[in-house]
Amino acid sequence: MRYGFNQLSDDEFIALCKAYNKSKGLYIVGKIREIPPMLVAFDRWRKGLSYVAAMA
């Protein structure tokens, strides 16, 4: 199971990339305490891991 990211349109994929990068930047400078779980799953999915394997 890949958490549904394969069904994203190009625009949705780009929006998710931007949201991930923004959250990652805020996390690095300490503005947020953690990156939202969906964005963490998205990052791991982009690296070729399945959602289940990444969370196990």
N, C-alpha and C positions, 0 to 999 in steps of 0.2 A: 504494500500500500504506500503510495507516494503522497498522501495527504491532499490529493486533489490538485496539485500544481500543474499537472499535465494538461488540464482543461483550460488554463488561462489563455486569454487572447494576448497578442503582443503588447497592447496598451496596458492591460492589467499586470502583465509581467514586469513592464518597465516601472509602473507605479509601485509595485511591491519591492523592486530593487531600490527605488528611491527611498521608500519608507524604511527599508532595512538599513541603508547607508546613513540616513538621518538618525535613526535610533542608535546605531553603532557609534556615531560621532558623539551623541549626547551621553552615551554610556562611558565613553573614553574620558570625557571632560567632567564626569561625575554629576551630570544634571538628572540622570535617571539611575535607579538602582539595578535594574535588569532590563535586558532586551525582551520584548514581548515574546511569549512562547511560539506563536505562529511564525514570527520572523526568524527565530532560532531554527525552527523546523525547516523554513524556507532555505536558510543558509546551508543546512546540512543536506537538504534535497539537491541544491545546486552542486554540491560536492559529490553527488552520486550515491549518497546513502539513502536508504528508505527511512521513512519517519519512524517506523517501529524499531529498526536497528539502531538508529541514532539515539533513541530514548531508552533503549535497553541497558 
